[in-house]
Amino acid sequence: MGKCLVAQSGGPTAVINATLAGIVRSNQLNKVYDAVWGGLHGIEGILQERFVDLTEMSEEENLILRQTPASALGACRYKLRRQNTEDLKAIFQILDKHDIDTMFYIGGNDSMDTVAALAAYAAKNHITGHRFIGCPKTVDNDLVTTEVCPGFGSAAKYIATTAQQTWLDLNVYPDSRREIFILETMGRDAGWLAASACLSGIVDILIVPEVPFDREDFLTRVREIMEQKSKCYIVVSEGARYTDGTYVSEGETHIDAFGSVVLGGAANALQQMILEAELSQRCRVLDLSSAQRSAAAEQSLADVEAAYNMGMHAVELSRDPSFTGRMIAIRRHDEEQMKLEYYDIEAEKVANYVRNFPLEWLREDYAGVTGEAIAYMRPLIQGSPDIIIIDGLPAYVLPYYLQ
């Protein structure tokens, strides 16, 4: 039967390891492969033949793995370029050397591009016996086709909870104390994470990449809210930008190895505008940074189950020898009950595309989101798994690259 290989790439989520746990458990319950190996640090580690055997993972470890944040196998930002035939040839030689039939790659846009590239290279060169399957994850919820991206639900739950709690803190003082709070979320190209703060019901102003930022309109809106209630709660996506495409946080950006802009500082930019306009002498900023994708103690049960079951389905679908270059996707039949159907699509149709937050779900004047948006997001944050606690802290699996 050969082996299967699982690897993770890109930015982690609070439930990325639940998909890994699902793949391992599926093969234990209904054997498809002789062994399940983990590739350490994504495609970069695979090229270095860094593997760990996960076949006999205990049930306890599997349970703890599901609640372990970050990428237990380690991630990478290594770009597998289609014109780099040396890398592509090396990967197939390594797969043959270790009798690996199938590679599951858990990741986002760039990871789906890797799946598509490997499948395309095999087809072009008439290479058989290997399958490449993508399992999506991203807190940004910006992969096209799939209605749900595992990872978003837990991040949304954490963001909305943080918004609710910090809003309560903001309002402890009387109206005589005028104060503004700005919460910054991730989201370079899409505003899903920032919009999720609206689940709290307390957001006064929402700024997302989908709507060009206008400084004067923004300041006017802040002034109106401060006149009404002396407090203002603002949520901004790190990818907020002006009409010409310039980021609000322009002075804080740089470029990563993928050619993508690394952001941060949008909230600080807004704070400076507010202080210069003398709308308030008190303006606090909270950048959630990596906390929003690693707060596994506040996982959404719906999100964990979606990620885990995706891994289970991926193994079953891989029984088909022709099943390659595909990504597992999710559609919802009953939003209230969060009933999911898993299907597949060509990874090529997902790679390098962005699913933006729907404009029709955004209210005018930065006033948040519509009821339709809330109805979409609410089921994704439902339930809380039973977290295994050791010595007062959530248990976690020591990352396999550290073992």
ROKOLLO-314398 format. One record per atom (N, C-alpha, C, O): x, y, z; residue in one letter. Coordinates in steps of 0.2 Angstrom, whole numbers, plus 5000, padded with zeros to 4 digits. Layout:
// residues N
XYZa ...
// end
This chain:
// residues 403
500449945000m 500050005000m 500450065000m 500250124998m 501050065002g 501550125002g 501350165008g 500950145013g 501650225009k 501550275014k 501150335011k 501150345005k 500950375016c 500650445015c 501150485019c 501350475024c 501150545016l 501550605019l 501150665021l 500750685016l 501150685027v 500750745028v 501250805030v 501750795034v 501150865027a 501550925029a 501050985030a 500550985027a 501351035033q 500951095034q 501351155032q 502051155032q 501051205030s 501451265027s 501051325028s 500451325030s 501351385028g 501051445029g 500951465036g 501151435041g 500551515037g 500351535044g 499851485047g 499451465044g 500051465053p 499651415057p 498951445059p 498751505058p 498551405062t 497851415065t 497851385071t 498251335073t 497251395075a 497151355081a 496951285080a 496851245085a 496751265074v 496451205072v 496851165067v 496651115064v 497451195065i 497751165059i 497951085061i 498051045056i 498151075067n 498351015069n 497750965070n 497850905070n 497150985070a 496550945070a 496450905063a 496250845063a 496650935058t 496650905051t 497150855051t 497050795049t 497750865054l 498350815054l 498050755058l 498150695056l 497750775064a 497450715068a 496950675065a 496950615065a 496550705061g 496050675057g 496350625052g 496050575051g 496850645048i 497250605043i 497450545047i 497450485044i 497850555052v 498150495056v 497650445058v 497650385058v 497050475061r 496550435064r 496150395059r 495950335060r 496050425053s 495650395048s 496050335046s 495750285044s 496750335045n 497150285043n 497150225048n 497250165046n 497150245054q 497150195059q 496450155060q 496450095061q 495950195058l 495250155058l 495050115052l 494750065053l 495350135047n 495150105040n 495850115036n 495850155032n 496250065037k 496950075034k 496950075026k 496650035023k 497250135024v 497350145017v 498150145015v 498350125010v 498550165020y 499250165019y 499650125025y 499350115030y 500150095023d 500550055028d 500850105034d 500950085039d 500950165032a 501250215037a 500950285035a 500850305029a 500950325041v 500850395040v 501450435042v 501550435048v 501750465038w 502350505040w 502150585040w 501750605036w 502550615044g 502450695044g 503050725041g 503650695043g 502950765037g 503550805034g 503650865038g 503250905039g 504250875041l 504450935045l 504550995041l 504950995037l 504251055043h 504351115040h 504151115032h 504551145028h 503651085031g 503351085024g 503751065019g 504151015020g 503751095013i 504051075007i 504851085008i 505251045005i 505051125012e 505751145013e 506051085017e 506551055015e 505651055022g 505950995026g 505850935022g 506250885022g 505350925017i 505350865013i 505950865008i 506250815007i 506150925006l 506750925001l 507350905005l 507850875002l 507350905012q 507950885016q 507750815019q 508150795023q 507250785017e 507050725020e 506950715027e 507250675031e 506650765030r 506550775037r 505850745039r 505350775037r 505850685041f 505150645042f 505050625049f 505550615053f 504450615051v 504350585058v 503750535057v 503250545053v 503750475060d 503250425059d 502650435064d 502850435070d 502050445061l 501550465066l 501050405066l 500450405069l 501150345063t 500750295061t 500350265068t 499750255068t 500750255073e 500550225079e 500350275084e 500350265090e 500150335082m 499950395087m 499450365092m 498950335090m 499550375098s 499050355103s 498450395103s 498450455100s 497850375106e 497250405106e 497350475110e 497050525108e 497650465115e 497750525120e 498150585116e 497950635116e 498650565113e 499050605109e 498650645103e 498750705102e 498250605100n 497850625095n 497350675097n 497250725094n 497050665103l 496550715106l 496950775108l 496650835107l 497550775111i 497950835113i 498150875107i 498150935107i 498350835101l 498550865095l 497950915092l 498150965090l 497350895093r 496850935091r 496750995094r 496451045091r 496951005100q 496951065104q 497651105104q 497651155107q 498151075100t 498751105100t 498751165095t 498651145089t 498951225097p 498951275092p 499651275088p 500051235089p 499651315083a 500251325078a 500351255075a 499951205075a 500851255071s 500951195066s 501451145070s 502051155070s 501151085072a 501551035076a 502051005071a 502550985074a 501951005065l 502550975060l 502951035058l 503451025055l 502851095060g 503251155058g 503051175051g 502751135047g 503051235050a 502851265043a 503451295039a 504051285042a 503351325034c 503851355030c 503551405026c 502951415025c 504051455023r 503851505018r 504251495012r 504351535008r 504351425010y 504751415004y 504351404998y 503851374998y 504451444993k 504051444987k 504351394982k 504851394980k 503851344981l 504051294976l 503851324969l 503251324967l 504351344965r 504151374959r 504151324953r 504551284953r 503651334949r 503551284944r 504151274939r 504251224936r 504551334938q 505051334933q 505751304937q 506251294933q 505651294943n 506251264947n 506251184946n 505951154951n 506451154940t 506351084939t 506851044944t 506650984945t 507351074946e 507751034951e 507451014957e 507450964960e 507051064960d 506651054966d 506150994965d 506050954968d 505751004959l 505250954957l 505550884956l 505250844959l 506050884953k 506350814952k 506550784958k 506450724959k 506850824963a 507150804969a 506550774973a 506650724977a 505950814973i 505350784977i 505150724975i 505050674979i 505050704968f 504850644966f 505350584967f 505150534969f 506050604967q 506550554969q 506450534976q 506550474978q 506350584981i 506250574988i 505650534989i 505650484993i 505050544986l 504450504987l 504550434984l 504350384988l 504950424979d 505050354977d 505550324982d 505450264983d 506050354984k 506550324988k 506250304995k 506350244997k 505650334997h 505350315004h 504650285003h 504350275007h 504550264996d 503950224995d 503350264997d 502850235000d 503250334996i 502750374998i 502250384992i 502450404986i 501650354993d 501150364987d 500750434987d 500650454982d 500650454993t 500150514993t 500450564998t 500750555003t 500450634996m 500650685000m 500050735001m 499650754997m 499850735008f 499350785010f 499650855012f 500150845016f 499450905009y 499750975011y 499251015014y 498751035011y 499351035020i 498851075024i 499151145024i 499651165026i 498751185021g 498951255020g 498451305017g 497851285016g 498651365015g 498251415011g 498351415004g 498551365001g 498351475001n 498451484994n 499051464991n 499051424986n 499651474994d 500251454991d 500351384992d 500651354988d 500051354997s 500051274998s 499651244992s 499851194990s 499151274991m 498751244985m 499051244979m 498951204974m 499451304978d 499851304972d 500351254972d 500551224966d 500651234977t 501151184978t 500851114976t 501151074972t 500251104978v 499851044976v 499751044969v 499850984965v 499551094966a 499351094959a 500051094955a 500051054950a 500551124957a 501251114953a 501451044953a 501751024948a 501451014959l 501750944959l 501250894955l 501550854951l 500650904955a 500150864951a 500250874943a 500350834939a 500350944942a 500450964935a 501150934932a 501150914926a 501650934936y 502350914934y 502250834933y 502550804928y 501950794937a 501850724936a 501450714930a 501750664926a 500950744929a 500550734922a 500950754916a 500950714911a 501350804916k 501750824911k 502350774909k 502450764903k 502550744914n 503150704913n 502950624914n 503350584914n 502250614914h 501950544914h 502250504920h 502350444919h 502250544925i 502450504932i 501850484935i 501350524936i 501750414937t 501250384940t 501350364947t 501950354949t 500850344951g 500950314957g 501050364963g 501150344969g 500950434962h 500950484967h 500350524966h 500150544961h 500050544972r 499450584973r 499650644977r 499950634982r 499350704975f 499450764979f 498750794981f 498450814976f 498650804987i 497950824990i 498050884995i 498450884999i 497650934993g 497750994998g 497150995003g 496550985001g 497351015009c 496851025014c 496851095017c 497351115020c 496351135015p 496451205016p 496351225024p 496051195028p 496751275025k 496751305032k 496951375031k 497351395027k 496551425034t 496751495035t 496251535039t 495651525039t 496551565044v 496151615048v 495851665044v 495351695046v 496151685038d 495851735034d 495251725030d 494851765028d 495051655030n 494451635027n 494351655019n 493851675017n 494951665016d 494951695009d 495151645004d 495251674998d 495051585005l 495151534999l 494451534995l 493951524998l 494551534989v 493951534985v 493651464985v 493951414986v 492951454983t 492651394982t 492351364988t 491751364989t 492751354993t 492551324999t 492151375003t 492351435004t 491651355006e 491151405010e 491451415017e 491351465020e 491851365019v 492151375026v 492851355025v 493051305022v 493351395028c 494051385029c 494151365036c 494151405041c 494351305038p 494551285045p 495051335047p 495551345044p 494951355053g 495451405056g 495051475057g 495251505062g 494651495053f 494351555053f 493851555059f 493851605063f 493451505060g 492951505066g 493251515072g 492951555076g 493851485074s 494151495080s 494451565081s 494451595086s 494751585076a 495051655076a 494451705077a 494551755080a 493851695073a 493351745074a 493051745081a 492851795084a 493051685084k 492751675091k 493251715096k 493051755100k 493851705095y 494351745099y 494351825098y 494351855103y 494251845092i 494251915090i 493551945093i 493651995096i 493051915092a 492351935095a 492351935102a 492151985105a 492651885105t 492751885113t 493151945115t 492951975120t 493751955112t 494152005114t 493852075113t 493952115117t 493452085107a 493152145106a 492652155112a 492552215115a 492252105114q 491752115119q 492052135125q 491852175129q 492652095127q 492952115134q 493252175134q 493252215139q 493652195129t 493952265129t 493452325128t 493552375131t 492852305125w 492352365125w 492052375132w 491952425134w 491952315136l 491752325143l 492252365147l 492052405151l 492852355146d 493452385149d 493452465147d 493552505151d 493252475141l 493252545138l 492752585142l 492852645143l 492152555143n 491552585146n 491552595153n 490952615156n 492052575157v 491952575164v 491952645167v 491652655173v 492252695163y 492252765166y 491652805163y 491352785158y 491452855167p 490852895165p 490952935158p 491552935156p 490452965155d 490552995149d 490953055149d 491253075144d 491153085155s 491653135156s 492353115153s 492753165152s 492453055153r 493053025151r 493053005144r 492752955142r 493253045139r 493153035132r 493752985130r 494353005131r 493552935127e 494052885125e 493852845119e 493352825117e 494452825115i 494352785109i 494752725109i 495352725112i 494552665107f 494852605107f 494952575100f 494452575096f 495552555098i 495652535091i 495952465091i 496452445094i 495552415088l 495752345088l 495952325081l 495652335076l 496552305080e 496852285074e 496852205073e 497152175077e 496652185067t 496652115066t 497052095060t 497252145056t 497152035058m 497552015052m 497052025046m 496452035047m 497252015040g 496852015034g 497152065029g 497052125029g 497652035025r 498052085021r 497552105015r 497552155013r 497152055012d 496752065006d 496052065008d 495652085004d 495852025013a 495152015014a 494952035021a 495352025026a 494352055022g 494152085029g 493752035033g 493452065038g 493851975032w 493451925036w 493551925044w 493151925048w 494151935045l 494351935052l 494151995056l 493851995061l 494252055053a 494052115056a 493252115056a 492952135061a 492952095051a 492152085051a 491952045057a 491352055060a 492351995059s 492051945064s 492051975071s 491651955075s 492352035072a 492252075078a 491552095079a 491352105085a 491252105073c 490552125074c 490052075077c 489452095079c 490252015078l 489851965081l 489751985088l 489251965092l 490152025091s 490152055098s 489552105099s 489252115104s 489352135093g 488852185093g 489052245096g 488552295097g 489652265097i 489852325100i 490252375095i 490452425097i 490452345089v 490852385085v 490552445082v 489952445079v 490852505083d 490552575080d 490852585073d 490452605069d 491452565072i 491752585065i 492152515063i 492552495067i 492052495057l 492352435054l 492752465048l 492452485043l 493452445047i 493752465041i 494152405039i 494552375042i 493952385032v 494252325029v 494552345022v 494352395020v 494952295020p 495252315013p 494752325007p 494952355002p 494252295008e 493752295002e 493452365001e 493252374995e 493452405006v 493152475005v 493752525005v 494052525011v 493952565000p 494452615001p 494352655006p 493852685008p 494952665010f 494852715016f 494952785014f 495352805010f 494452825017d 494452895016d 494552925023d 494152925027d 495152965024r 495352995030r 494853045033r 494653035039r 494553085028e 494053135031e 493453105033e 493153125038e 493153055029d 492553025030d 492652985037d 492152985041d 493252955038f 493352915044f 493352965050f 492952945055f 493653025050l 493653065055l 493053095057l 492853105062l 492653115051t 491953135052t 491553085056t 491153105061t 491553025054r 491252975058r 491452965065r 490952955069r 492052965066v 492252965073v 492053025077v 491753015083v 492053085074r 491753145078r 491053135080r 490853155085r 490653105075e 489953095076e 489853055082e 489353065086e 490152995082i 490052945087i 490252975094i 489952965099i 490853005094m 491053035100m 490553085103m 490553095109m 490253125099e 489753175101e 489153145104e 488853165108e 489053085101q 488453045103q 488553015110q 488053015115q 489152985111k 489252945117k 489852945121k 490052905125k 490352985118s 490953005121s 491452945121s 492052945123s 491252885118k 491652825117k 491652805110k 491052805107k 492152775108c 492152745101c 492552685100c 493152685102c 492252635098y 492652565097y 492752555089y 492252545086y 493352555087i 493552545080i 493952475079i 494352455083i 493752445074v 494052385072v 494352395065v 493952415060v 495052385064v 495352395057v 495752335055v 496052295059v 495652315049s 496052255046s 496752285044s 496852345042s 497252245045e 497952265044e 498052285036e 498452325035e 497652265032g 497652275025g 497252335023g 497152345017g 496952375027a 496652435025a 497052475021a 497652485022a 496752505015r 497052545010r 496652595007r 496052595008r 497052645005y 496752705001y 496552684994y 496652624992y 496152724991t 495952714984t 496452694979t 496352654975t 497052724980d 497652714976d 497952644977d 498452634974d 497752614982g 498052544984g 498552554990g 498852504992g 498752614991t 499252624997t 498952605004t 498352625005t 499352565007y 499152545014y 499052605019y 499552645019y 498552595023v 498552645029v 499152645033v 499352695036v 499452585034s 500052575038s 500652575033s 501152545035s 500652615028e 501252615023e 501952625026e 502352585024e 502052655032g 502652665035g 502852605038g 503452605041g 502452555039e 502552495043e 502652435039e 502752375042e 502652435033t 502652375029t 503352355026t 503752395025t 503452295024h 503952265020h 503752205017h 503252185017h 504152185012i 504052125008i 504352065010i 504952055012i 503952005010d 504151945012d 504451905006d 504451925000d 504651835007a 504951795002a 504551784996a 504751764991a 503851784997f 503351774992f 503151834988f 502751824983f 503451894990g 503251954987g 502651984989g 502452034987g 502451954995s 501851984998s 502052035004s 502552035007s 501652085004v 501752135009v 501652115016v 501052085018v 502052125021v 502052105028v 501752165031v 502152215031v 501152165034l 500852225037l 500852225045l 501052175048l 500552275047g 500552295054g 500652365055g 501052395052g 500252395059g 500252465061g 499752505058g 499752565059g 499152475056a 498552515053a 498252545059a 498052605059a 498252515065a 497852545071a 498252605073a 498052655075a 498952595073n 499352655075n 499252715071n 499352775073n 499252705064a 499152755059a 498452795061a 498452855061a 497952755062l 497252785064l 497352825070l 497052875071l 497652795075q 497752835082q 498052895081q 497852945083q 498552905076q 498952965075q 498453015072q 498453075073q 498052995067m 497553035064m 497053065069m 496953125069m 496853025073i 496353045078i 496653095083i 496353145085i 497253085085l 497553125090l 497753195087l 497653245090l 497953195080e 498053255077e 497453295076e 497453355076e 496853265075a 496253295074a 495953315080a 495453345080a 496253295086e 496053315092e 495353295094e 494953325097e 495153235092l 494553205093l 494453175100l 493953165103l 495053155103s 495053125109s 495853125112s 496253125108s 495953145118q 496653135121q 496853065123q 497353055124q 496353025123r 496452955125r 496252915119r 495652905117r 496752875116c 496552825111c 497052765112c 497652775110c 496752715114r 497152655115r 497152605109r 496652605105r 497652565108v 497752525102v 497952455105v 498352445109v 497552405102l 497752335103l 497852295096l 497352285092l 498452275095d 498552235089d 498552165091d 499052145095d 498052125088l 498052055090l 498652005088l 498751955091l 498952035082s 499551995080s 499451925079s 498851895077s 499851885082s 499851805081s 499351775086s 499151715085s 499151815091a 498651785096a 498051765093a 497751715095a 497751795088q 497151775085q 497151715081q 496651675080q 497751685079r 497851625076r 498151565081r 498251515078r 498251585087s 498551535091s 498151525098s 498451495102s 497651555098a 497251555105a 496851485105a 496251495105a 497151435105a 496851365105a 496351355111a 495951315111a 496451385116a 496051375122a 495351405121a 494951385125a 495251445116e 494651475114e 494351445108e 494051485104e 494551385106q 494351355100q 493651355099q 493251345104q 493351355093s 492651345091s 492651265090s 492951245086s 492151235094l 492051165093l 491851155085l 492051105082l 491451195082a 491251185075a 491851185071a 491851145066a 492351225072d 492951235068d 493351175069d 493651145064d 493451155075v 493851095077v 493651035073v 493950995070v 492951025073e 492650965070e 492650975062e 492750915059e 492651035060a 492651035052a 493451025050a 493450985045a 493951045054a 494551035052a 494750955053a 495050925048a 494550925058y 494650855059y 494350815054y 494650765051y 493750825053n 493350785048n 493650795041n 493550745037n 493850855039m 494250865033m 494750815032m 494850785027m 495150805037g 495750755037g 495450685036g 495750645032g 494950665039m 494650605038m 494450595031m 494550535028m 494050635028h 493850635021h 494350635016h 494350595011h 494950665018a 495450675013a 495750605012a 495950585006a 495850565017v 496150495017v 495650455013v 495950415009v 495050455014e 494550415011e 494550425003e 494550384999e 494550495001l 494550514994l 495250494991l 495250474985l 495750484995s 496350464992s 496450394990s 496950374987s 495950354991r 495950284989r 495950284982r 496150234979r 495650324978d 495550334971d 496250344968d 496550394970d 496550304964p 497250314962p 497350374957p 497850394956p 496750394955s 496750454950s 496650524954s 496550574951s 496550514960f 496350574964f 496950614966f 497350594971f 497150664962t 497750704963t 497650774961t 497250784956t 498050824963g 497950894961g 497350924964g 497050974961g 497050894969r 496350914971r 496450944978r 496850934982r 495950984980m 495851014986m 495250994989m 494650994986m 495250974996i 494550964999i 494251025001i 494551075003i 493551034999a 493251095000a 492551075005a 492451015005a 492251135007i 491651125012i 491151165009i 491251225007i 490551135009r 489951175008r 489451155014r 489451105017r 489051205015r 488551205021r 487851195018r 487651225014r 487451145021h 486851135019h 486351165024h 485751185022h 486551165030d 486051195036d 486551235040d 486851215044d 486451305039e 486951345043e 486751345050e 487251355054e 486151335052e 486051335059e 486351275063e 486551285068e 486351225059q 486551155063q 487351145061q 487651105063q 487551185056m 488251185054m 488351115051m 488851085052m 487851085047k 487951025043k 488451035037k 488251075033k 488950995037l 489451015031l 489450955026l 489350895028l 489650965020e 489750915015e 490450935012e 490650985011e 490850875012y 491550885009y 491550865002y 491250805000y 491850904998y 491950884991y 492650904989y 493050924993y 492750904982d 493450914980d 493450964974d 492950964970d 493950994973i 494051044967i 494751044965i 495151024969i 494851054959e 495551064957e 495951114961e 495651174961e 496551094963a 496851144967a 497051204963a 497151264966a 497151194957e 497351254952e 496851304952e 496951364951e 496251284953k 495651334953k 495651374960k 495251424960k 496051354965v 496051394971v 496651434972v 496651484975v 497251404970a 497851434971a 497851504968a 497751524963a 498151554973n 498251624971n 497651664969n 497751714966n 497051644971y 496451684971y 496251704978y 496451674983y 495951764978v 495651784985v 494951794985v 494651814981v 494651764990r 493951774992r 493851834996r 493951825002r 493551884994n 493451944998n 492851945002n 492451905000n 492851985007f 492251985011f 491752025006f 491852075003f 491051995006p 490652025001p 490452095003p 490252115008p 490452134998l 490352204998l 489652215001l 489452265004l 489152174998e 488452185000e 488352165008e 487752185010e 488852135011w 488752125018w 489052175022w 489052175029w 489252235019l 489552285023l 489052345023l 488752365018l 488952375029r 488552435029r 488952495028r 489552495028r 488552545026e 488852615024e 489152645030e 489052635035e 489652695028d 489952735033d 490352705038d 490352715044d 490652645036y 491052605041y 490652575047y 490952565052y 490052575046a 489552555051a 489452475053a 488952455056a 489952435051g 489952365052g 489652325047g 489752345041g 489352265049v 489052215044v 488352205044v 488052225049v 488052175039t 487352165039t 487152105043t 487652065045t 486552095044g 486252035047g 486451965043g 486551915046g 486551975037e 486751915033e 487451895034e 487551835034e 487851945035a 488551925037a 488551885044a 488951835045a 488151915049i 488151885055i 487851815055i 488151765058i 487351805051a 487051735050a 487551685047a 487551625048a 488051715043y 488551665040y 489051655045y 489251595046y 489251695049m 489851685054m 489651655060m 490051615063m 489051665063r 488851645069r 488851565070r 489151545075r 488651525066p 488751455067p 489451435067p 489651385070p 489951475064l 490651455064l 490951455071l 491551425072l 490651495076i 491051505082i 490651465088i 490851475094i 490151415086q 489751385091q 490151325094q 490551295091q 490051325101g 490351265105g 491051275107g 491451315104g 491151245112s 491851245115s 492051165116s 491751135120s 492651145113p 492851075115p 493051075122p 493251125125p 493051015125d 493350995131d 494151005131d 494450955129d 494351055134i 495151065134i 495451025139i 495251025145i 495950985137i 496350945142i 496850995145i 497251025142i 496750995152i 497251035156i 497750995160i 497550945163i 498351025160i 498850995164i 499151045168i 499451095165i 499251045175d 499551095179d 499251165178d 499651205178d 498551165176g 498251225176g 498251255169g 497951315168g 498651225164l 498751255157l 498451205152l 498551145154l 498251225146p 498051185141p 498651135139p 499151165138p 498551075139a 499051025136a 499151035129a 498751055125a 499751025127y 499951025120y 500450975118y 500850945122y 500450955112v 500950905109v 501550945108v 501550995104v 502150925111l 502750955109l 502850955101l 502850895099l 502951005098p 503051005091p 503550955089p 504150945092p 503350915084y 503750855081y 504450875079y 504950835080y 504550935077y 505250955075y 505650975081y 506250985080y 505350975087l 505750985093l 505850915097l 506250915102l 505550865095q 505650795098q 506250765096q 506450705099q 
// end
